[in-house]
Amino acid sequence: MKRTIRLTAILALVLSLWTVPALAKPDWPSDTGVQSEAGIVVDMDSGTVLFGQNIHVQEIPASITKILTALVVIENSDLDDAVTFSYDAVYNVEEGSGNKLQIEEGDVLTVRECLYLMLLQSSNQAANALAEHVGGSRDGFVDMMNAKAAELGCTESHFANPSGLNDDTQRTTAYDMSIIARAAYRNPTLLEINSATEAQLPPTANRPNGTTYYMEHKLLVTDDPSSETYYPDAIAGKTGYTSQAGQTLVTYARRGDRGQITVTLKSTDKTHYSDTITLMEFGFNRFYNLNISENETEYVTGSNAVELGGASYMPSELYYDSSAVLTLPNDSVFADAEKSLVTDLPEDSPENAVALMSYTYNERQIGQAFLLTTREESPETEGPATPAAADSQGNQTPPQGGEGMLSALSGNIFLIGGTIVLAAIIVGILLIWRGIQEKKERERMRIRREKRRQRLADIGCSEEEFARLLEERRKKHDQ
């Protein structure tokens, strides 16, 4: 009896030592800011808002509007189509809004050439001509713009013209513009055009020899790489300015395996470039991305069936979208993310999606991944039943007499023996399958550890130093 009590006490002590209190989750970094009225930096791949200032306050967008115009045009036209500039497209613009390349009524450019002119030189005439070509009229195209913005999930914007010139009803927010920019720069055609640093204007009425023109966004192009307005990681973007809007700016940059979108609105002291660099550096230096499929094990490991959306699946039939990532602060880990499973899927979900795993960090959305199945869904069919013996009246009757009883007994013995053999086979298959899954899990964990080692190496931190930091956090939490 005493020995049993002693063993129980030892076991309780071991369990108490084994259970370590969860480490406190690091706070979300927020030690930055911009001088513009509003600013935001968003991870391009996960959609995570890394930092925001007045991001839901409506402001005047000015010419960053042309990013949405370009997206609608590309999705609804042939880039080789000819566009003829009407009198209204050239001259029905706000006084003083410019016409740097002297486009004239009757000039003909392709859709592609108009897009270059609009995005690199911010041509209002090109924006108007494209709107008339695609929407039938400027108003018709504006309806398409607002429909596209709503489709993307923008709820704080209204667009009244394709150019971004002043209008009392044309408003957006830094948050909505980041959604639009993220969608735009996922379009390879738009990204190719908007990342060009120069383009060629073909012959026009006022420039019969054509001319070369250049990108206006100073973070993307410079003659002086040491210039404070040059940002080597910048890939694409659009400038904006009106007397009412002040300076506005959208920028897309990539560093290593991460991309970021920044938006600044209403810069009245021309701080839009420095604000953008501040936001970009904050995001690149304070956060990192994790591939969800390489870290998430729920629903895709184990040997028990799972119920999803009213259907049953084996874990071996499920996998996560391999391109999906989530974004975390540098000193946090995958386990710090909270997750929830969504089975009421949006209409644009992949055909083989069965659920959506969504991740948050202190109630902040940080990423999501579709849970997909390898199973090909098809209607279940049942084979015809084997009829029993029937009498002359067509009634089903069991075998009669001793011979029938012997036949039934033999059949039962055979059935029982077959069931035992089948059960043994199933058990064997399950054991083999479980061994395969355990091997896969070990390999998954090995890859995960290797990736962690690689990430630590990339930031110049040894595993010993990492372990020391974790221990310090644990001790601080214990205190």
C-alpha positions, 0 to 999 in steps of 0.5 A: 500500500505504501509503495503504491502511494509512493509511486503515485506521489512520484508520478504526480511530481513528474507530471507537475514538472513536465507541465510548463505554463504557456509562454505569454504571446508577444504583443503585435509590433506597433512602434511606427507611424506616418506623417500623412493623414492615413497609411497602411502596410499589408503583407501581399501574400497573406493579406495581413494588416501589419500596421495602420493609421486612420485606415478606415477614414475616407480620403480623396484618392487622386490618381491612384484611382487609375490602379482600379481603372487598369484592373477593370480594363485588363479584365474586360478588353483585348490589349491589342484593340485600337482605342481612338481618343474622342474630343471628350476624352482629351478636353473634358478634364479638370483645368490644369490637369495636364496633358504632358505628351500632347495627346490629341482628338483622333489619336489612336493607340492600343489598349496596352499603349494606353495602359502604359501611358496611364500608369507611368505618366498618369495620363487622364486622357488615356484613362478617359479613352479607356473608360469610353472604349471598355464601358461604352461611356465614362459613366458606364465604366464608373459603374464597372469600377464600383462593381469591381471594388465591391466584388473585392470586398471594398465597403468604404469607397465610391469612385466617380471617374476613371482618372482620380480628378477631383469629385465631391463623391470620389472617396476611398480609404487606405484599407480599401486601396490596399485591397484593390492594389493587392488584387491588381498586382496579382494580375500578371499583365497589370504588374508587368505594365506598372513595373516598367520604368519607361515606355515608348509612345508611338507616332501621334498627331503632335508627336509624329516621331513618337517619344520615350517617357518614364515612370513618375514613381520615384521609389521605382526609378532613379539616376542616383541609387543613394537618393532618399526617394529611391527604394530598391525593393519597390516593384510597382506603384502609382502616384497621385496628387490633386489640390484637394487630395494632397499627395497619395501613393501606392507601392508594391515591394518584395524582399526575399520571399515576402511582398508588401503593399503600402498606401499613404493618403493626404500627405500635405507636406510631401512625406509620401515617399518617406512615409512609404519607406518607413512602413516598408522597413517596419514590415520587412524587419518586424514580421515573417511568413510561415507556409501553412501546409508545412506547419498545420497538422489538424485534419490531415494527420491521424487515423480517424475519420473527420466530419466536415460540412456534413461529409466524412473524410480520412485525413489521408484524403485532405491537404492544405493549399500549399501556397497559403501563408500566415504572417507573424511577428518575428518573436512569435511561433506558429503555435501562437496563432489561433485558428478556426475552421469555416465550412460555409465557403465563399462562392469563389472557393476551389472546386475541391475545397471542403473547408477554410482554416482561418488564423488570427493573432490577438483577434487580428486576421493573419492568414487563411488556407483552403482545406482541399480533398483528393477525393473525386465526389460522385453519386453513390450507387448500390448494386442489385440485391441477390434474390432468395429462392421463390416458390411457384407463386413467386413468394420468396422461401428459405431452403427446407428440410435437413438438406436446407438446414445443413446448407444454411449451417455450412453457409453460416460457418463459411460466413463467420470464417470469412468475416474473421479473415476479412477483419484480420486483413483490415486490421493489418491494412490499418496497422500498415497505414498507421505506420505510413502516417507516422513516418510521414509525420516524422518527416513533416516534423523533420522538415519543420525543424530544418526550416526553423534552423534555416530561418534562424540561420538567415537572421543570424541566430543559433539554435542555442541562442533561440533556446536561451531566448525561449527560456528567458521568456518562460522565466519571465512568465513564471515570475 
